[in-house]
Amino acid sequence: MTAAPPRVLTIAGSDSGGGAGIQADLKSMLANGVHGMSVLTAITAQNSIGVQGAWELPEEQVRAQFRSVVDDIGVDAVKTGMLASASMVRVVASLLRTLPPGVPVVVDPVSVSKHGDALLAADAMEAVREEIVPLATVLTPNLTELGPVAGTNGEDRELAAKILLDAGADWVLVKGGHDDGPVAIDVLHGPGVRREYSAPRADNRHTHGTGCTLASAIAAYLARGYDVPAAVGAAKDYISGAVAAGFALGGGIGPVDHGWRFRTRSDQ
């Protein structure tokens, strides 16, 4: 009998277009060697052009999904994404607090989609800062999310990272994908650590799902036993290849290619 791979749970919203959200999380987890499981917090009508609608699931359904998976299958790491509202943030935080000791939690503080559509209610980021950040093994804000989640303007990235560490996050990965320049640099802040991860910036507009994909890959490597700096490094390598191979779908921004490694091998 084949041994089961490590188990990673994503708690996030659904992207009907398949480029981000739960769909991207599960593809990223499969590509990085783990068994992905899901708890849906919201359903979106979404495509390459934008988000046409979003509907939060009832608290009862979210709790039932979580307990169904965790109590029977178990979990080696958790990733959170779209949490939609302050009330949903509190529900998810209460569930995360029931995890067995030592289970790492990767928090992607999703607030807007790649197209600029809001995925988090205006009053919910404070709840994320108070309820979710203290539970984060790794927090992965991009430059749009960094200021709001830290409660600052975000211009001083080092200060924002320090605030988030002081708020309880074990590690903070400040993603530099929204910067200009030929190199994309992410900076990991942790206990006595400041480490940069760089990769050439791909000349490709089809980058839908980058944040979801990266956070899920980090969770996958943590579940496989990597320490945080090594997990971030392995995930950075994966997302860099996925962005470079992103492809057009529909009339807008296409997704990163979650299966780029498989296709590269099959071409050899």
Secondary structure by P-SEA (a helix, b strand, c coil): cccccbbbbbbbbbcccccccaaaaaaaaaaabbbbbbbbccccccccccccccccccaaaaaaaaaaccccccccbbbbcccccaaaaaaaaaaaaaccccbbbbbcccccccccccccccccaaaaaccccccccbbbbccccccccccccccaaaaaaaaaaaacccbbbbccccccccbbbbbbbcccbbbbbbccccccccccaaaaaaaaaaaaaaaacccaaaaaaaaaaaaaaaaaacccccccbbbcccaaaaaaaaac
